[in-house]
């Protein structure tokens, strides 16, 4: 079985699309001190995969047992290929490779070592639309807005100005993909409010 490790955000979905057909999307739910924008909006994350005709499972991981439980879940699924969207954080790659080795699967990282800004441009050129659902305080004005080919240049310049990675690889922001060329239709949504968690802002989306 071929699976993609996904969150509903632009990078994991772009990696999936670059790889091609997978049998299943796997979303891992971790326990973090700060709420996850993807977890708080998990219904919309599931919806975006349904609109791409990609089955999705959500796996809740217990604190302290994340790696063991991830390996157990992937083994039960009979996974032989794991697709992920890491770009340049070596610890992430090492972690994913160790999981793949334990499972006996091949790890595929289509975005690894590519230029982050080039990736962002290519994601938008591909036709991805991504809603900002979480971000640091300096990105507050972007929360609840969509990133697309029309404004990606403006966003990149702003990200450089405030000193963050425009791709958001270090968690500076999180997105929810609302459309790709593979979607049957756009994800319909409404921003009901924006909550703050110690200087990090998260949009609540229905």
Legacy VTK file of the C-alpha trace (Angstrom):
# vtk DataFile Version 3.0
C-alpha trace
ASCII
DATASET POLYDATA
POINTS 206 float
0.000 0.000 0.000
1.194 3.498 -0.877
0.381 6.181 1.684
1.028 9.903 1.973
1.670 11.506 5.346
-0.545 14.563 5.201
-1.961 17.424 7.237
-4.247 19.125 4.740
-1.612 21.806 4.175
0.007 22.833 0.911
3.393 21.100 1.171
2.212 17.609 2.083
-0.478 17.768 -0.596
1.957 19.085 -3.218
4.361 16.242 -2.404
1.491 13.785 -2.842
0.506 15.320 -6.170
4.088 15.247 -7.448
4.430 11.585 -6.518
1.199 10.563 -8.198
-1.395 8.036 -7.103
-1.471 6.868 -3.486
-3.915 4.482 -1.868
-4.427 6.443 1.320
-3.677 9.668 3.134
-2.572 9.307 6.763
-3.016 12.220 9.151
-1.235 11.882 12.486
-2.638 13.769 15.468
-0.058 14.707 18.094
-0.453 16.219 21.558
1.165 19.676 21.522
1.201 22.399 24.205
-0.301 24.730 21.591
-3.383 23.610 19.661
-2.751 22.510 16.089
-4.511 24.571 13.402
-5.024 21.339 11.465
-6.563 19.519 14.432
-8.882 22.402 15.299
-10.049 22.417 11.677
-9.835 18.682 11.077
-13.243 18.492 9.415
-12.038 20.723 6.601
-8.785 18.787 6.289
-10.805 15.605 5.787
-13.077 17.394 3.316
-10.219 18.537 1.095
-9.097 14.914 0.653
-12.615 13.687 -0.049
-12.841 16.289 -2.810
-9.662 14.824 -4.313
-11.081 11.289 -4.090
-8.282 10.262 -1.732
-9.297 8.104 1.254
-7.967 9.463 4.547
-7.473 8.010 8.000
-6.720 9.980 11.153
-4.464 8.376 13.767
-4.424 9.807 17.306
-0.997 9.353 18.884
-0.395 9.223 22.621
2.304 11.461 24.069
5.564 9.587 24.503
4.483 6.797 22.149
4.235 8.753 18.906
6.876 6.860 16.971
5.883 3.398 18.185
2.213 3.996 17.435
2.992 5.446 13.997
5.005 2.343 13.128
2.254 0.064 14.454
-0.407 1.839 12.389
1.622 1.729 9.175
2.463 -1.945 9.673
-1.215 -2.799 10.156
-1.973 -1.043 6.881
0.682 -3.060 5.055
2.455 0.064 3.842
5.327 -0.346 1.385
5.691 3.279 0.200
5.530 6.396 2.390
5.315 9.811 0.722
6.103 12.884 2.840
6.612 16.591 2.264
9.733 17.497 4.226
11.989 20.132 2.681
15.127 20.917 4.689
14.804 20.011 8.374
17.207 17.078 8.708
15.699 15.802 11.968
12.341 15.386 10.216
13.912 13.417 7.385
15.870 11.206 9.782
12.730 10.555 11.825
10.673 9.629 8.769
13.442 7.410 7.394
13.681 5.542 10.691
9.927 4.942 10.627
10.076 3.718 7.038
12.945 1.377 7.919
11.006 -0.094 10.857
7.912 -0.561 8.712
9.902 -2.016 5.816
8.711 0.691 3.448
10.359 2.985 0.934
10.378 6.670 1.912
9.752 9.158 -0.902
10.370 12.867 -0.214
9.656 14.761 -3.485
10.402 18.197 -1.990
13.573 17.353 -0.098
16.496 19.790 -0.619
14.596 21.930 -3.140
14.657 25.716 -2.753
11.761 26.721 -0.436
10.811 29.817 -2.419
10.880 27.869 -5.676
8.627 25.234 -4.097
6.124 27.889 -3.040
6.009 29.409 -6.513
5.625 25.972 -8.096
2.813 25.039 -5.710
0.874 28.092 -6.775
1.721 27.593 -10.461
0.414 24.041 -10.147
-2.943 25.519 -9.202
-2.981 25.040 -5.441
-5.037 27.498 -3.376
-4.192 27.458 0.326
-6.003 29.165 3.190
-3.864 30.522 6.035
-5.340 28.848 9.140
-2.569 29.589 11.627
0.447 31.810 12.000
2.764 33.877 14.148
1.654 37.342 15.192
3.520 39.088 12.369
1.348 37.149 9.905
-1.937 38.105 11.554
-3.144 40.068 8.522
-2.795 36.949 6.371
-4.762 34.610 8.642
-8.060 33.787 6.968
-6.789 34.795 3.526
-6.004 32.502 0.610
-2.585 32.138 -0.951
-2.637 31.637 -4.711
-0.725 32.442 -7.885
-2.037 35.995 -7.801
-0.573 37.000 -4.440
2.285 34.560 -3.808
4.915 37.114 -4.851
3.505 39.674 -2.430
3.512 37.119 0.384
7.089 36.033 -0.284
8.318 39.620 -0.157
6.433 40.208 3.089
7.806 36.998 4.625
11.348 38.058 3.737
10.718 41.493 5.237
9.653 40.065 8.601
12.408 37.438 8.559
10.522 34.164 8.255
10.754 31.276 5.814
8.173 32.009 3.090
7.391 28.277 2.902
6.672 28.046 6.635
8.761 24.908 7.059
9.478 25.715 10.719
5.813 26.152 11.623
5.688 29.920 11.130
2.283 29.323 9.580
-0.063 26.536 8.540
-2.445 26.252 5.616
-5.501 24.331 4.508
-5.639 23.493 0.817
-8.964 24.641 -0.598
-8.358 23.725 -4.228
-6.033 21.851 -6.573
-6.603 20.741 -10.167
-7.411 17.328 -8.694
-10.359 18.649 -6.637
-13.866 17.939 -7.903
-14.777 21.373 -6.557
-13.421 23.994 -4.193
-13.670 23.554 -0.452
-16.437 25.868 0.726
-15.745 27.501 4.078
-16.431 30.339 6.475
-14.018 31.871 8.988
-15.999 32.110 12.227
-13.282 33.602 14.411
-9.544 33.872 14.992
-8.193 32.718 18.355
-4.860 33.604 19.950
-2.636 31.135 21.779
0.416 32.870 23.272
1.069 35.021 20.229
0.077 32.379 17.681
-3.183 32.934 15.829
-5.516 30.198 14.606
-8.560 30.627 12.379
-11.612 28.528 13.180
-13.090 27.357 9.904
-16.464 25.764 9.194
LINES 1 207
206 0 1 2 3 4 5 6 7 8 9 10 11 12 13 14 15 16 17 18 19 20 21 22 23 24 25 26 27 28 29 30 31 32 33 34 35 36 37 38 39 40 41 42 43 44 45 46 47 48 49 50 51 52 53 54 55 56 57 58 59 60 61 62 63 64 65 66 67 68 69 70 71 72 73 74 75 76 77 78 79 80 81 82 83 84 85 86 87 88 89 90 91 92 93 94 95 96 97 98 99 100 101 102 103 104 105 106 107 108 109 110 111 112 113 114 115 116 117 118 119 120 121 122 123 124 125 126 127 128 129 130 131 132 133 134 135 136 137 138 139 140 141 142 143 144 145 146 147 148 149 150 151 152 153 154 155 156 157 158 159 160 161 162 163 164 165 166 167 168 169 170 171 172 173 174 175 176 177 178 179 180 181 182 183 184 185 186 187 188 189 190 191 192 193 194 195 196 197 198 199 200 201 202 203 204 205
